[in-house]
Amino acid sequence: PPPSSGPFLPSHKCSLPVQHRTFGHNTIDAVPNIDFYRQTAAPLGEKLIRPTLSELHDELDKVSDPPPPVISPLTPSDEAADNKGVVKFGWVKGVLVRCMLNIWGVMLFIRMSWIVGQAGIALACLIVAMATVVTTITGLSTSAIATNGFVRGGGAYYLISRSLGPEFGGSIGLIFAFANAVAVAMYVVGFAETVAELLAVNANMTDELNDIRIIGTITVILLLGISLAGMEWEAKAQIFLLIVLITAIINYFIGSFIPSGFSFNAPLTPVPVSPSGAIMWENMGPDFREETFFSVFAIFFPAATGILAGANISGDLSDPQLAIPRGTMLAILITGIVYLGVAVSTGSCIVRDATGNLNDTVSSQFMMNCTDAACKLGYDFSSCKSDKTACRYGLQNDFQVMSMVSGFGPVITAGIFSATLSSALASLVSAPKVFQALCKDNIYPGLGIFAKGYGKNNEPLRGYILTFVIALAFILIAELNIIAPIISNFFLASYALINFSVFHASLANSPGWRPSFKYYNMWVSLVGAILCCVVMFVINWWAALMTNVIVLGLFIYVSYKKPDVNWGSSTQALTYHQALTHTLHLSGVEDHIKNFRPQCLVMTGYPNSRPALLDLVHSFTKNVGLMMCGHIRTVRRYGYRRPNFKELATDQARYQRWLLKNETKAFYTPVFAEDMRQGAQYLLQAAGLGRLKPNTLVLGFKNDWRDGDMMNVETYISMIHDSFDFQFGAVILRLKEGLDVSHIQGPGNACPHTTRFHAGVWGLGCAFQSQRKGQIDNDEQLAVKRRLLEASQQFLKKQGKGTVDVWWLFDDGGLTLLIPYLLTNKKRWKDCKIRVFIGGKINRIDHDRRAIVIPKTTRHHCRASVVVLHGLNRANRPPSLCSVSAFEEMIEPYRLKEDDMEQEAAERLKDSEPWRITDNELELYRAKTNRQIRLNELLKEHSSTANLIVMSLPLARKGAVSSALYMAWLEVLSKELPPILLVRGNHQSVLTFYS
């Protein structure tokens, strides 16, 4: 076969039919291809359009467009060439490093000691723990959203907007970008404070406040220059700063164990520094001075806001689904441990107040009456108790305490520079990236000018300038304790919505919500969202109120503007579950791939007539999609002159109650019609209401097709053709024992005295009731009925550790994969392992296996494996002669044999019996016939022990393939096998790997 025929290489880039060789013969039917599921203009690959159902199914004379020339596929080397020069980061460099640098910011070195002085060791640890709990829950929620599909640039805005929709995303995205811009000012002011204190010794430029402003302005200009140089230079700077920062932290912890006088800082230390149990005990409790617990928490909390530093550059990560969860959660763990260690060690080494004069000592005779820790160490700082403002040193008064504790003070100064500059640099990069993504979505039309990117990495240069202006404005405030609480509420609002997004998406129970990150819980996320809101008001009630008013105002604005976007949000999915009163509202909302649900019109007849069909479909539609039990009551069959609609209504109510009583979430929909095909057309057209409308026709296999009138087969096949004409998917279930049990319990007998909440003997009970009425069968007939009844109950039982074998031979939009996934999500099937069989070539097996795993197993909480069958593509592997001979014998009674009669007689016979197989037709489709026979052999070889087989339903072109031949294909394909589900979607995507 040509290169374009590989299962996961694109065959064409347009909707017109292109023939290529697949499974050994020419066809325009496309094999599964990951590029069919891409969004338009996706950066990760080129979107392809699979052949439409009409191209495959309609009559040849209706396919008028000539086949275009085959377009060469985009090879991996071509794709690599297109992406040449684009900088992408892994989870360490892209997420872990950035998050650690952003969390180890200004608070670690110049505010953590002050927090311990105010709150004491115990409450300081509680403050760190509270912040860590909030960030951990938010990190789990972020990981869940990030692994629900490929994540593009935009960070928190992208995660929220794609989950909750543009209203929440647009409102929170704006304030989140603003909060990051203000955070730049906070970190730069922290850096400027340190430099100003160093200059205060002998090099003041003006006064202290203006020095901070001047230094801050110069610093933010330099940081802007690094950012404008590109992400590659920014990443190199971050690595260097991390090395300096880690060195400073290690230096501090080493110094905390060195007794006073032995440190390199000993000659310069104006405060006694010594690890002491007395100091630790004295600093254990709080000593708030013009502060409260929550005001101190408000000042510390921005230190924890760095958890989204990696997610904010999601567009620059090579694999955001892996990088964001791993890097974010590890960063939270490492930094939380370090913050707790710093809180305990500083509180154990330095007293709260000190004069700075080491000559303030006490004599040995007074040390016996000492009560405070300083006195026990030989120092007299009693003057600090009467006039605390006179003491400029100690935890409460000196922000540079960690330099005194460390082994070598200048390294701590370098660490302060590194922590503050790295955090400022990360925020300076995050804010424009988030803002650019917001502007690209055109949520706020007036901000479109900031959507433009420049260079190979699409850098938001205009966003950098805007962030610089905002940061500079807040730098001029020059008060760190004023800036910190302002942004706390903005970040908390973002965290609250991220947590709520996970809760909302989980509550919607959409098939589009299936993150590969398993360690999250919808209720924990809800608690996290509530906790964030509570903390907002506790920190600063008026700022929280203002934040909520801003978010609400932006939400109302976006809702009023109604931007022309459809991201398949969980808001739509949750609305699906609402009462019928919302149906009118939903009719104006465009459907999205992520919210696709198999809504099945199941031709059960009376609901209890085919229990296996009912139970299996109910297994994957329960709490997920619509299920309607269609029942066609033909007028001719019962000899009515006119339909009895009253009886129909009575039966409808009766069997709907039966469904409810048996906890089957389905609707019973009977119709009167002249024949089965007309009734099916009625149901296909009229069943459902609004969005609550079937999209998949489910039939039982016609096991007795060779025993009755062949016109019934013609009707049966016509129903399948009609479903495709109405753009429905088609599903056929076959059990080798059969499906219909109505002849055992009597037609229309609901067996009202028995219910079946589990695999019971409801059918056998009805059968034995009929036996007691005199209908005694012989042992053989009774054994057949018993096997039929047992088979009809098999889907009510827990399936155990078996397999669900999916033979995904042709790409139908993903329905063949979606149904097994939904099935294995249920309690009875959860222990079953999914095996996906695809066709491929020997030299492409690993490539094909990886390609099929991407849209399937990375999104699902199910165990799945992929088996590539290269034998399907080899034309020199025909079916066995025995199998071919059996097939020829089976179809012999249904052949027209036009060569043995006159042409006119043959035409008359064909007109009166359109189901007959012509010699020309049989020869024309010889290859396809052999393929069905060969597939049955492979099924017996690989899937004979499966709990369920799900396989692509072969298509027969309408008007070209007779119903007898098509029925023979289905017969030979599915005979002598475990329960088999033949599935063909309507060739519209029902799966996506985007969040």
Phi, psi and omega in degrees: 000153177292163182303330184288353183270358177299147187301333183235029167254140181293137181263334177197165184238029177211172185271001180278150185289137177229124180276140172208165185276126178221130181057032172090004177211164181283135179200156173260000178290125186271138174282164181305134184216126183299330183288347174291340187259002180283155173280161179299136179059036179291139182283348185267359182165173183263134181287134175246159179243119181287162175301139180285163178298325179296321180296326182273331194250329184292164177295150186299324183289350178267349176268092191269337184286131179289147180296130178281165177296148181291130180265133182297138180289161177279109183283162178302325179292322177296317181295322178294324179294322180295326183266008183299132179093347179281128183274123177234144185245150174276187186287332180284303184288326185274328186240303185302311182298315183294316180295316180296316180295323182286324179285318175281066184260217187297332184290330187297315187261330187240006175226341183295320179293322177295321178297319177294321178297320180286308189267344186082166184298315185297308182288331176296317176295324178295320178299314178298318181295318179299313179297322180292322177299314180298314183289327179294314178299318179293323177297321177295318179294318178298319180295320180298313181293319184294331181264011176274009180151176178298133182253128178267184180293152178129349174055231184300323179299315181296317182297316183287315185294323180283345178263311185259350178103172186293335182296305178290317182299317181294322182287316182284331180297322181293313182285334178291318176297319178296319180298321178294324177294320178291327178298327175304314179298319182299314182289322180293322177297321176299319177295316182295325177300317181295314179297319180298322179291325176293322180285339185296340182296310183207015186218040177296137176276309176226237172264173187298316183295315180289329175299318179299319180295316182295311181297318180297319180296314179298318182296314183292332175292318178295319179296323177298320178298318178296317181296318181292338179290342177119163184295330182294316178291322178297320179293320177296320177296322181295319179298315179298316180295326179293319179299315179298318183294316179295321177299318180295319180294316178298318178300321179293313183293326175296316180295330182291345179258358181269125179297158180299135179102341181258357182275156173298339182272358188306315180294337186255357187273115181273007182227138175296125180242115181200128176297122187215137176294328180294316178296318181299316181292321180293326181270006183291320182269173183278158173213070184289131179233104183062019178225166174234172180302315185282334174290323175293319177299321180298325180285326181282324192305323178304339177296335182270354186285356181285001184294340181261009181299322177286317180296330183293340176250036184304329180290344181256009179265141180290324179216083183301328182297327178271318189291316186295309179297312185294310183292318183293310184293322178292323178295319179298318181295311184295312183292326177297318178297318181294317178299317178296319178297319178294319181298315182289317185290317178295320178292344181261355186245332189229140178282166183289322184228137177211148182283335184092357180254110183287352177277354178282077182248168178241152179284163184296332182288333178274344183292342180291333182261014183291142175242330180264165186293323182297319180295320179294336177271358176098016181242146180248098177250031183295336179296336181291334181289325180276327181220088183294333181290341181282344181262116185263003185233171183104174183302322186282336194244341186238121181281350183257031184298321186298335176294325179288324182286329189293167177290325180216110189304316181302332178293324176295320177299318176296322178296321177298315178300315182296313183297314183289317182291321180294319179293319178296320180294319179296317179291325179294332176276321184295313185303310179295325180295314179296316182294324178296317179297321178297317182289327179297326180283354176057037176291319177245101187306325183292347184260012185298336182294338181272001180280340185291133177248160183230148174080182185294334181259013179054049185290134179276076185298321179294325177294324177299317180295316179297317178298320178300317181296316180296314180298319181297321179298319181280336175297327181294342173293319172064014177243108184298320183289344176273322183289319187303310181296336181296315184276344180303316183291324179295316179292321179296322177297321178295316179297319181300318181286329175296315178296318180294329178300316180293316178299315183294316180294322179291321180295327180291337177056041181276140174301338178285350179256096178212070180295145178281344175281116190266344190269060175219162179217134185298324182284325174296321177296321177296317177299319178299319178296316179295318180299319178298318180294319179296315180298324178304312183284329179291320180295310183199103189295322182287326177292322177296319179296318179295320179299315181294323178295318179296314179298316181296319178298315178294323178299315180295320180298311181295320179297323180290321182287332179050072181298146185278070178225152176215103184255012180063046185289159180291343176297318177295317182297321180290325179298331179302328183277353184285173183293171184297340180296340180269356184298320180297320178296319182292336183296339179268003181256126180291139178294153178230151183304317185297333183262010177296138176227136175291106180257108197258130167264104187259120181277079184270343196070221170299137187304330182268005181282327181230073187297325180296317178297317180297314185292319182293315179295321179296331180297323181256000174254344183300126180062012180238308185218181182277143173226123179239127178270103181276137179224115181261117179255106184281137181294319184295323186299319182262002175070023179287143170284325177215152182296143176266088185290333179295314178297324179299316180294322178296314178297322180300313179295320182297311184282337173293321175297321179298319178297316180295318181297326180266016176055038175257116184275087183206166177244135178265123185231094177269151176219153170264142178204163179293323178209176185297319183294318179296319178297319178297321178296322176301312183293319180298327182276319195249346183293141176094175182213118179062232178288338179277068187225136182298150173229000182222127176266127181245125181237154167272149180291141181274087184295330185262028188295336181271353185263335186253201179291128181292343175293335174294324175294318177302317178295317181300311180294324179297326177296322177295316178299319180297322180298320178292323178297326178273009179063034173269156164279162180231136180227133179234125178256132176233128167247138182294337177279342184105172184243325190278119178249009185294332180287346178272314183259001178094138182296133176076005180276112181277000181048062194295344184271000180232146173233164182225088177277344178211183182292101184236207185240036183298317181291318179297323178299316178295322181295318181291329175298319180293327178294320180294342177275004175109356182269074183269124178262162174286172186299322181293315178296320179295322178295321178297316180295321179297317178297321179296317180291321177295319178296325181291343181257002189294334181275000173272347183268156173291130191280343179075190184274069176253205180227150167248109184269120181254114176260090184267087187272325181227146184280110181253013184104352176108359180298326179296332176270325185294319182298312177299323178298311179297324181294314182284355173281344184275157187300320183290336185248001190293337179276354180280141177263135178272129172243125182255120178257128178228160176272146180193176178258155186303317185280003180233017185298312182295320178298314181296321181296315179296320182296321182285333181289330185302304182281350187257288193283334179290344182259347192248151174269040181233154177277124185221148173225156183242129178243122179261120181260097182287342182294339182293333185271358185265115183291341182273016177243072180287165176293166181292152180298326179297317180293319180295319180297320178296323179293315180300321179293324181293319185272353184307316182293346187252007180278146180282323181054054183295339179289342182265004181218171179290154184299319181294319178294321179296319180294321178296318180294321180293323178293321182279334180229076187295347181283348185293150184263124179275157179296319180298317179297317181297320180288321181298322184253028180299317182296319180291324176298313180298327179295320179295320179294316180295321179297322177297322178295318179293322178299316178295327182286320188255335190232023184292340181252008182291150174291325180205140174249129175244122189224148176299128179284124177294144179261145173241129182292127183300131178086349181251328181251126180290156183295327179294319179292316179298318178296323178294322175301310181297323180296309185289331179291322191250006186283150175053047182229165170298175178311129184233136180246113177268121190234136172217113176286182182266018176066026167247136185302130174242001176235148172210151177253017177265147178273000000 
